Amino acid sequence: MIPAIGLVIGLVLGLWLHPDVPLWMQPYLPIAVIAALDALFGGIRAALDGLFDDKVFVVSFLSNVVVAAFIVFLGDQLGVGNQLSTGVVVVLGLRIFTNVASIRRHVFKA
């Protein structure tokens, strides 16, 4: 319950305060959000499967964001940032849709 309350408070503060993202961080933010969504939907799926572990969730969340940001950073250094960003989005997007499909099967028993 506490994480849900924290999420709601964070969303409200973000919508109310409209924080500015520094220019150097802008290429990494969408990738970090997608990596975080992957961990979130993976956690929901694990909870529905009865396999949720909070330590695994936190490590997954942080490692997804760090690895995705590192891949984008490496792509920027090599001059192929957009291509590697697209690859990260595709891979994590596939994982998100797989987890959502599993969640849908759990919720609707279909």
N, C-alpha and C positions, 0 to 999 in steps of 0.2 A: 504494500500500500504506500509506503514511504517513497519508493522510486516513482510511482505514478503521480504522487503529489508534487515531487520535484520536477517531473517532466511538465506538468501543467503550469507550475510556477515559472519554469524556464521559458516555455512557449509564450506565456502572457507577458513576461518581462521583455522578451525579444520583440514581440509585436508592438509593445508600448514604447520601448526605448529606441528602436530602429538603430542598432549598433552598426557602425561603419566597419567594413572589412578592409584591412590594409591592402594596398595594391599588390604587394608581393605575395600575399596569401590567397588572392582570388583564384588562381588556377587550381589550388589544392582543396578549396572548400567544397566544390561539388563532388569531388572524389571522396573526400572524408565523409560527407553526408551519405553517399551511396554505400560506403563501407560500413558506416554505423547502422544504416537500415538493414544491411545484410545480417549483421550481428543481432539486431533487434528481432527480425523475423525468424532467425535461427533459434533465438532464445524462446520465442513464443512456440515454435514447433517442438522444441525440446520439452517445454512445459506440458504441452498437450500429449506428448509421448510418455510423460512421466520420467524424463531423464534430465530435467533441468538442474544445473549446478551453478550457483551464483559465482563461484570462482572461475569456472570455465567461461561463463558469460562475460565477465569483466575482462579476462585475458583475451577472449575472442574479439570483443569490442575494440580494445586498445590495439591489439596486434593487427586487426583488419585496417584500422585507420592509419597506423604507422607504416605498414607495408604498402598500402595504396599510395600514401603520400610519398614514400620513398621511390616507388616506381615512377610517379609523375615527375619527381625531382630529377631522377636519373634520365628520364626522357628529355627534360628541359636541358640538362647538361649536354646530352648527345645531339640536341637539335631536332628531336622527334617527339616532343612532348605531347602533341595532339594525337599521334598514333598510339602511344602507350596509354594515354588517358582513355582513348576509345577502347582499347583492349581491356583495361580495368573495368570500365563501365559495362562492357559486354559480359565479362566473366562474372562480376558481382551481380549484374542484372539477371543472368541465368540462375544464379543461386537464389536470388530473391524470389523469382517466379516459381522455382521449385519448392521453396519453403512455403510460399503463399498457397500453392496447389495442395500441399500436405495439410496446411491449416484448414483450407476449405473442405478437404475430405473429412477432417476431424469434426469440424463444426456442423457440416450438413450431412454427415454420414453417407457421403456419395463417393 
